[in-house]
Amino acid sequence: MTTAHDAQALLQETFGMSPAVTVRAPGRVNLVGEHTDYAHLPVLPMAIDRALQVAIAPTDDPAVRVVSAGFDGIAELPRDGGSAAARGWQAYAAGVVQRMNDVAPGCGAVVAVAGDLPHGGGLSSSSAFSVGLMAALDAAWDGGLDRDTIAKRAAEAERTAGVETGGMDQQVIAHALAGHALRIDFYPFQHRPVPLPAGLAFVVASSGEDAPKGGAARDAYNGRVIGMRLATAVLAEKLGVEPSFPLRLGDIAEIDVVDLLAEELQPHGTVKEIGDQARIPISKLARFSVGSWEIDRPAPVRGVALHILSEAERVNAAVAALEAGDLKAFGETLNGSHQSLREHMECSTGRLDKLCAAMRRAGAFGARLTGAGFGGHALAACPPGAVDGVIEAAQGVTGGAPAFPVEASGGYEVV
């Protein structure tokens, strides 16, 4: 297990400086509520006991330099915003530094990051990095930002890296409580801890397929965001509702007939055809925080709407099951989520399907992919006595890909 000492030693080795503070930023698993946050519908994640450690020392040089034990190179990020060309993991660091322009202008820092949180697998290593780096910079520069502000700015920073995140990951990394899941509602914004009952354990297992927030996985994720917008535009028109912008399905999800109308949506659509049909400017449908979706490129519409609307109800069901201690019902909710992610959202893979099935057969109450999908990890909820068998079953179908128990952790810590 990686500790704060590893990041601190890396800082000393690379930059010859001792840290002023070290931040532990946990990863997360999403219990249920997948692809709902960007629609402003609820989610139920928990932070986990695997984390990134961010060691930092302030400098008088107006630049931030970051080294990571998990990646090659050093990110050189001037405070004047001259790091727009950063790519890969360095783009996330650049986004964070840009969002800290109003804190301690002219100051700099050297930063080292290490941890035992797998990257590229849906456990939110990128958000742990963004939140952890921002919290470390704030502490080193005595910025005084609160957790809500850090979570919000970290989400904005990730969007500049090209991922149209809805904000779930950053919020749970900021606000999680040990031993609890965290229900997050986005409109109006609120969050509350949900105690995890006795007799419930969790296993996270890699499918052996990376799903980094870059390249094809990012593109597929962003396509679902576009599909959600297109579905919202068509449904608002059918309902005679004036849409608000940015378009979010949560704004009309409570209307009684919306789920029935969603069944009638076209399977796919383009920004151009649906924008013309709903008389909505193309820019409001296609634009991301950085870049845009091609207006003639098809995006999934009906399946995205059906999944998101039903997944929001599964969040309610999962919270009720946990509060009642009904672990069988909770497991069935996870299974229903995975089925919808596979059939409607089309973001599962053959490996993830086999992995979840194997963990269920080994005694899990339920299992599903966790994270955006397209590879990555799956989550199993199981009795404590079944943990070893679930791990063995998972590794049996993946050829020995990592599988391990996780516990519900608190949010980031500054030490």
N, C-alpha and C positions, 0 to 999 in steps of 0.2 A: 504494500500500500504506500502510495506517495504521500509525503507529509510536507508541512510548511518548510522544513529544513531543506528539502530538495530544491524548491524554488529559490530559497535564500542562498544556497550554495551556488546555484546557477547564476544568480545575480552577481555574486562575488567573483566567480570564475570569469564571467564575460565582461563585466564592467568595473571590477575592482572596488565595489561599493557594498556596504551593508544596508539592509532594508530599514526604512523608517517604519513601515507597516507591512503586514502581509494579509491578504484577503483570501478567505476560502469561499469559493463560489460553487455550489452544488450543481450537478446535472438534475434532470427530472425525467420521470416517466409520466405519461398521460394515461390515467386509468380509463377514462372515457370522455368523449367530447372532442373527436378528431376532425379537423377541418371546419370547426364551428367558430373559432375565435375571430377570424377575418370576416365572418358574417354577423358579428356582434351577438352571438348566441353562446350559451354557457359552456364551460369546460370544467373538468375535474382532474387536475394533475396532482402529483406530489413530488417534492424534491427528494433526492436520494443520497445515500451515504457514499457516493463516489463524486469526486469534485476536482476542480482546478484550484491550484494555489497560485496566487499572484503576489510576488514580492516586488516592492517598489522603493526607490530612493529619489527624492526631488533633486533637481539640478537648477543652475542659473542659466543654462543654455536653453533658448526657446525652441526646444524640440523634444519629442518623446521617442525613445529608442526601446524596442521590445524584442526580446529573444524568447523562443518557445522550445521546450524540450521535445515537443512533438513534431516540429517542422524545421526545415533548413532556413538559414539566413537570419538577418536582423532587420526588422522594420524600422526605417528612418523616417520619422513623421514630423515635419516642421509645424509649429503652432500657427503659421500663417495660412494654413490650408493648402499648401503646395504638394499634397500627397494623393491627388486625384487618380494617379496612374497605378496606385497599389492594387495588387491582384491577390486572389486566394485568401489565406488567413490574414494577410496583411491589410486587405480591404476592410475587414471588420475592425482592426485596430485603428485604421485611418478614419473610419466613420465615428468611432468613439471620440478620438481626439478632436475631430471637427465639432462634435456636439458639446465639447467642453471649452469652446472659445471664450465664453464669458467668465470662466473661472480662472483666477490667477494669471491674467495675460502676461506673457513674457517669461513665465516659468516653464521649466521642462522636467523630465524625469527619465530614469532608466528603469526598465521593468523586465522581470523574468517570470515565465509561466511554466509550471509543471503540474502533473496530476495523474490520477488513475481513471479518468473519465474517457471512455473510448470516443474517438471522433468519427464523423461520417456515418453514424448509425442510428440517428433518431433519438439520442439521449440528451440532446440539446447542449452539446459541447460548445457550439458557436455562441449560444446565448450565455452560457456560463462564462465564456471568455469575455463577451461584451459587457455583461453586468459586472464581472469581477474586475475588469480593467477600469471601468468607469468608477466603481466604488473605491478602487485603489488610488486613482488620480485625485478623486475628491478628498480622500483622507490625507494624501500626501500634500495637497495644496490647500488644505483647510477650507474647502469650498462650502461645506454646510448643506449639501443637497440632501433631501430626505429620500426615503426608499421609493416612494411613488415617482418622484422626479427621475431618479436613477433608472428605474424600470422603463419609464416612458422614453427617456433619451436613448437608452440602450436599444429599444425597439426601433427608434428612428435611425439609429446608427446602422442596424442590420439591414434596413431597407435601402440605405445607400450602397450596400454591397450587392443589391439586386434581388433580395428575397422579400416578397411582399408579406411579411410576417404580421399576424394579427395581434401579438402582444402577450399571448398566454405564457410563453416560456420565461420571458423577462419578469413577469409579475410573480410567478411562483418561486423563481429563484430569489426574488426580493422578499417575499412575504410568507414563505412556508413556515409551518410549525411542526416540530418533531412529533412523530406518532400520528400525524394527521394528513389527510388529503386537503386540498384547498379548492373549494368551489369559487369560480370567478365568473361574475356576470359583467358584461361590458356596457349595457345601456339600460339603466344608469350603471356606472361602474361601481362595483362593490365586490368584496371577497370575504369569505368566512371559512374557518377551519372545520373540517368534518372528521371526527375521531374515527380511527380505524379499529374495528372490534377485535377482541381476542380471538384466536383461532384462525387468523388470516395472515398468510405470508406471501411474499412476492418473489418471483424469479424473472430475471431478464435474460434473454437468449438471443445471440446474434444469428441471423440467417446466413451469414457468410457473404452477403451482398452489401457493399457500401452504398449509402444513400446520402452523399454529402450535399450541403446546401449550395451547390454549384453545378454547372454543366447540365446534364440531362435531367437529374432529379429536381434541380431548381426550376428548370423550364416546365417540367410536368406539374410541379406545385403551382407555379404562377398561372398555368393554364386552368387549374381548378378555381383560382381566384377570379379569373376572367369569366369562367363558366357561371360562377355564383352571381357576378354582376349582370350577365346576360339574362339569367333566369329571373333575377329581381326585376329587370326592366320589362320583360314580357309579362310577368305576373302582375306587376303594378298596373300595367296598361289594361289587362283583363279585369282587374278588380276596380278600375276607375280611380286609382289612388295616385296622387301626384308624388312621384319619387323624390326622395331627398338624396343629396350627394355628400360623400361618396356612396354609391349604391351598396346596400347591405341587406341581405335576406332577412335579418333579424327585425328590420323595421316593419315588415309585413307578416311575420311568422305567426302572429297571434290572431290573424283574421281567419274565421272558421273554415272557409273553403279553400284556403291556400294549398293544403296538401292534396286535395282533389284536383285542383288546377295544375299542380306540378306534374301529375301523372300524364297530363296532356301536352306537356312541353315537347318540343322537337329534341331528338337525341343530341344533336350538335348544332352549332350555329357560329356565324362569324360576327365580328364587331360591326362590320359594315351593314350586313343584312338586318341584324337586330336593331342597330342604331337607327337605320332608316325606318324600320317597322314601328319602333316605339317613339320615333321623333326625338331621339336623344343625341346630343352632339357626340361624335365618335371619340373625341378626346376624353370625355367623362367615362367612357367604357374601357378604353385601351390604355390609358396612361398609368404607369407605375410611378413609384417614388423616384426611381431611376429607370429611364427607358420606357418602352411601350410594347404592347402586343401587336403583331401584324394584323391589320384590319381584315384581311382576306383569309386568315388562318383559322381553321375550325377549332372550337373549344367544346368540351363536353358541357351540356346544359341540363338535360332532364335528370340524369343520374346524380349530378352534383346537388341539384335541388332536393331530390328525394332523400339522399343521404343526410344532408345538413339538417333538414327539417326533422327527420326521424332521430338523428343523433342527439339533437337538443333534448328530445323527450327521454332518451336513454340516460342523459346526465341526471335528470330529475329522478328516474327510476333507480339509478345507482346510488344516489345520495340517500333515498328512502331505504334502500336495502341495507346500506352500511349502518344507518342510524337504528334500524330494527335488528341488526345482527343477523340478517338473512343472507348467509354467504352463498347459498345455492342460487338465489335470485340475483345476487351481484354477479356471480359467474355467468349466468345466462345473459345478463346485460352485456358483458364483455364479448361473449360469443356472437350476440346479435350485432354488435358494433363491427366485428371483423367481417361478418357476412355482408353487411352493407358496404364496408370499405372495399370488399372484393367485387361485389356485384354491381353496385351503383357508382361508387367513386372510382373504381377500377385502378386502385393504387396499391393493391397487394401483388404478390408474386407467387409463383408456384412453390418456391422455397419457404416463404412465410406461411403459406397455407399448410404445407406439410409439417412445419415446425409447430404451429398452433395445434394441429390435430394430434401430434405426438404427445404434446404436453397435457392435453385433455385426457388422452388415454392413460397417461401415467398418474392420474389422480387430481389434476387441477380442476378447480371449480369452473374456470373459464380461461380463455386465452385469446389474445388478439395482437395484431401489429400495434406498435406504439411509435408515435412520431408521424411524419407525413406519409410514410410508406415508400414504395418504389425500391424496396430493399430495407436494410437496417435491422432493427431489433423487434422482437415480440415480447410481450408481457404475459405471464401466467399468474393467476391468483390461486393459491392452493393451501391446504392444511399444512401447518409446520412440519408434520411428520412425512409429508410427501415431497418435500423440497429436494432431497437427494435424488429421488426417483425421477422427478420432473427434469432436473438438470441432466441426468444420465440419458433420458429419452431425447431431450433436445439435442445433445451432442451426438447421439446416435444417428439422427437424420441429417445433421449438417456436416458430418465428418469431423467433429471435434471443435467446431467454432465455439468461442467463449460463451459460457452460460454461468450465471452467478445469482445468489440471493441479493436482494436490496431491501433496505429499510427506509422508512419515511424520515427525512432529515429536516432540520430547520433551514431557513434561508441563509443568505450570505453573511459571513462574519468578518469583521475587521479586528485584527489582533496586532 
